[in-house]
Amino acid sequence: MDASVLENIPTKEQLQHFDEQGFLIVPDALSQDECDRLEILVDAIWEEQKACGNEGNLFYPNFVGRDQAFIDLLDNPVVFPIVWSILGWNIYLYHSHLGVSPQEAPETEPVKEPLGFHQDSGRVNRDLETAQRPRISLKVAYWLSDVSEPGRGNFHIVPGSHLTDTITKPDDRNPDGAIPVCAKRGDAVFFDRRLWHARSPNHSPIVRKAVFCGYGYRWIRTKDDTTIRPDLFKNCDPIRRQLLGDGTNCNGFFSPKDEDVPLKTWLEEHTENVPA
């Protein structure tokens, strides 16, 4: 990993916004050329799925191992310093999915409420006995289509709701304070897995396309059957291998040695403030 990534260490204001609001928008995390390349790959997967009879909205997990451009997202230099600044160094990619949503209703038709607001991680929210619930993971959404206006398949959030375990969900409208996340093509949106959020339908002629990378602690069980093409894995540097789930043994996920977490040793060599 090139030391130039340190130019993108997040500011105190960015980290404070994420801590207080549960999300953060990072403009221009991808260049338009990078978006073009990723969109070609996403379109190819979409066409494959349509050929298999999967019409309509596409939810496709475990995409990372299909192409080098996807693997390059793991340590995106604009994004990755924010990830380790929030979660620390004992992390990996526990989940990935991409989504494609063609137009589902006319532009003139309002988006029906309520949407399906939820927190991520399923049984984690029931099985852990703590209150408030722990963060343990976050997601980064890279937008390959323009969702700078509502009605384009934006996901909706309730800012600050990650700090409460429950919210009131009316039968006829979205929760109080809910807003659509508006972002440009190439922007990245971070969100705490506890943030109450919901998908919304796409009412625009712009096909909604996004890829999501979920980072969590290495002791969390992977949410996908992460499969990486052998030739791509062979070319990964040690930090990327860590992010893809590599380690010396099972205990190393709970009590890591330096060889389990090359990100830790890299940070120790290049920075003064290494997360504990």
C-alpha positions in Angstrom: 0.0 0.0 0.0 1.4 3.3 -1.0 2.1 5.8 1.7 0.3 8.5 -0.3 -3.0 7.2 1.2 -2.0 9.0 4.4 -2.9 12.2 2.6 -6.5 11.2 3.0 -6.6 10.7 6.8 -10.0 11.9 7.9 -10.4 15.2 9.7 -11.7 15.4 13.3 -14.9 17.0 11.8 -15.4 14.0 9.5 -15.0 11.5 12.3 -17.2 13.5 14.6 -19.9 13.7 11.9 -19.8 9.9 11.5 -19.9 9.3 15.3 -22.8 11.7 15.8 -24.8 11.1 12.6 -23.9 7.6 11.7 -23.0 8.3 8.1 -20.5 10.3 6.0 -20.5 11.3 2.3 -17.1 11.4 0.7 -17.2 13.2 -2.7 -15.3 11.9 -5.7 -14.0 8.7 -4.1 -13.9 7.3 -7.6 -12.9 9.0 -10.8 -15.3 9.0 -13.7 -12.9 6.6 -15.5 -13.1 4.2 -12.5 -16.8 4.5 -12.5 -17.0 3.7 -16.2 -14.8 0.5 -15.7 -16.9 -0.6 -12.7 -20.1 0.1 -14.5 -19.1 -2.1 -17.4 -18.4 -5.0 -14.9 -21.7 -4.4 -13.1 -23.6 -4.4 -16.4 -22.0 -7.7 -17.4 -23.2 -9.3 -14.1 -26.6 -7.8 -14.6 -26.8 -9.2 -18.1 -25.7 -12.7 -16.8 -28.5 -12.6 -14.2 -31.1 -11.5 -16.7 -30.1 -14.4 -19.0 -30.8 -16.7 -16.0 -34.3 -15.3 -15.6 -33.5 -12.8 -12.8 -35.3 -9.8 -14.2 -36.0 -6.6 -12.3 -33.9 -5.4 -9.3 -30.6 -7.1 -8.9 -29.0 -7.9 -5.5 -25.7 -9.7 -6.1 -23.4 -10.6 -3.2 -19.8 -11.7 -3.3 -18.7 -9.7 -6.4 -15.3 -8.7 -5.2 -13.4 -11.7 -6.4 -14.5 -11.5 -10.0 -12.2 -8.7 -11.3 -9.2 -6.7 -10.3 -11.2 -3.5 -10.4 -13.4 -4.8 -7.7 -10.4 -5.8 -5.5 -9.0 -2.3 -6.0 -11.9 -1.0 -4.0 -10.7 -2.8 -0.9 -8.0 -0.2 -0.1 -9.3 2.7 -2.2 -6.9 5.5 -1.1 -9.7 8.0 -0.6 -11.8 5.7 1.5 -9.6 3.2 3.3 -7.9 5.6 5.7 -11.4 6.5 7.0 -12.3 2.9 7.5 -9.2 2.1 9.6 -9.6 5.4 11.5 -13.1 4.3 12.6 -12.6 0.5 13.1 -8.9 0.1 13.7 -6.6 -2.4 12.1 -8.1 -5.8 13.0 -10.5 -5.7 10.0 -11.5 -7.4 6.8 -14.2 -7.3 4.2 -16.9 -9.5 5.7 -19.6 -8.6 3.1 -20.0 -7.2 -0.4 -22.9 -6.8 -2.7 -23.9 -4.8 -5.7 -27.3 -3.5 -6.7 -29.0 -2.5 -10.0 -32.5 -1.0 -10.0 -34.1 0.0 -13.3 -37.1 2.3 -13.3 -39.9 0.9 -11.2 -42.6 3.6 -11.5 -43.2 6.9 -13.3 -41.2 9.9 -12.2 -44.5 11.7 -11.4 -45.5 9.1 -8.9 -44.4 9.8 -5.4 -42.4 7.2 -3.5 -44.8 5.3 -1.3 -44.2 5.3 2.5 -43.3 3.7 4.8 -40.1 2.2 3.5 -38.6 -0.9 5.2 -36.4 0.7 7.8 -34.0 -1.7 9.5 -30.5 -2.1 11.1 -28.0 -4.4 9.5 -26.6 -7.7 10.9 -29.7 -9.7 11.5 -29.5 -11.9 14.6 -26.6 -9.8 16.0 -29.1 -7.3 17.1 -31.0 -9.9 19.1 -28.2 -12.2 20.3 -25.9 -9.5 21.8 -27.1 -8.4 25.2 -25.7 -4.9 25.2 -27.6 -1.7 25.0 -26.7 0.4 23.1 -25.7 -2.1 20.4 -22.1 -2.1 19.3 -20.9 -0.8 16.0 -18.7 -3.8 14.9 -19.0 -3.0 11.2 -19.7 -0.3 8.6 -20.5 -0.2 4.9 -19.2 1.9 2.1 -21.5 2.5 -0.9 -19.9 3.5 -4.1 -22.4 5.2 -6.4 -22.1 4.4 -10.1 -25.2 6.3 -11.0 -26.3 9.8 -10.1 -28.6 9.8 -7.0 -28.2 13.5 -6.3 -32.0 13.9 -6.4 -34.6 12.0 -4.6 -36.6 9.3 -6.4 -33.6 7.7 -8.0 -33.4 4.6 -5.8 -31.7 6.5 -3.0 -31.4 4.7 0.3 -33.1 6.6 3.2 -31.6 7.0 6.6 -32.5 8.5 10.0 -29.4 10.5 10.9 -28.2 9.8 14.5 -30.5 6.7 14.8 -27.4 4.4 15.2 -27.3 5.7 18.8 -30.7 4.1 19.7 -31.7 0.4 19.5 -35.3 1.1 18.5 -37.2 3.7 16.5 -40.9 4.4 16.1 -42.0 3.2 12.7 -45.5 4.6 11.8 -47.8 2.5 9.6 -48.4 5.3 7.1 -45.1 7.2 6.8 -41.4 7.0 7.3 -39.9 7.5 10.8 -39.4 11.1 12.0 -36.3 12.6 10.6 -35.9 10.2 7.7 -34.1 11.6 4.7 -33.0 10.3 1.3 -29.2 10.1 0.8 -28.3 12.2 -2.2 -24.9 11.6 -3.8 -23.2 12.1 -7.2 -21.7 9.4 -9.4 -18.3 8.5 -7.9 -19.2 9.6 -4.4 -18.8 7.1 -1.5 -21.3 7.0 1.4 -20.2 5.5 4.7 -22.8 4.3 7.2 -22.7 2.6 10.6 -24.3 -0.8 10.5 -26.6 0.3 13.3 -28.0 3.2 11.4 -31.7 2.7 10.6 -32.0 2.8 6.9 -34.2 1.6 4.0 -34.0 0.9 0.3 -36.4 3.0 -1.9 -37.7 2.3 -5.4 -36.3 3.9 -8.4 -38.8 6.2 -10.1 -36.4 7.8 -12.6 -35.2 6.6 -16.0 -31.6 6.6 -14.7 -30.8 3.0 -13.8 -29.6 3.0 -10.2 -26.2 1.2 -9.8 -24.1 0.9 -6.6 -21.5 -1.4 -5.1 -21.3 -1.9 -1.3 -18.3 -3.0 0.7 -18.8 -4.1 4.3 -15.9 -3.9 6.7 -15.9 -5.6 10.1 -13.7 -7.0 12.7 -11.8 -10.2 11.7 -13.6 -12.2 14.4 -16.9 -11.6 12.7 -18.1 -14.5 10.6 -18.1 -13.7 6.9 -21.6 -12.9 5.5 -20.7 -14.2 2.0 -19.0 -17.2 0.6 -16.1 -15.0 -0.4 -14.5 -16.5 -3.5 -11.5 -14.9 -5.2 -10.1 -16.0 -8.5 -6.7 -17.6 -7.6 -4.8 -15.5 -10.1 -6.2 -12.3 -8.5 -5.5 -13.5 -4.9 -1.9 -14.4 -5.8 -1.3 -10.8 -7.0 -2.7 -9.2 -3.8 -0.3 -7.6 -1.4 -0.4 -8.6 2.3 -2.9 -5.9 3.4 -5.3 -6.9 0.6 -4.9 -10.5 1.6 -5.8 -9.5 5.2 -8.9 -7.7 3.9 -9.9 -10.8 1.9 -9.9 -13.0 5.1 -6.3 -14.4 5.1 -4.6 -15.3 8.4 -2.3 -17.8 10.0 -4.9 -19.8 11.9 -8.4 -19.5 13.4 -7.1 -18.1 16.7 -5.4 -15.3 14.9 -8.8 -13.8 14.2 -9.3 -13.3 17.9 -5.7 -12.9 19.2 -3.8 -11.7 16.1 -0.1 -11.8 15.7 1.6 -9.3 13.5 1.7 -11.8 10.6 -2.1 -11.9 10.8 -2.6 -8.2 10.5 -0.1 -6.6 8.1 -2.2 -3.4 8.2 -1.2 -3.0 11.9 2.5 -3.2 11.1 2.2 -0.9 8.1 0.5 1.7 10.3 3.2 1.4 12.9 5.8 2.0 10.2 4.1 4.9 8.6 2.1 6.8 11.3 2.4 8.0 14.8 -1.2 7.4 15.9 -1.9 3.7 15.4 -5.4 2.7 16.6 -5.2 0.5 19.7 
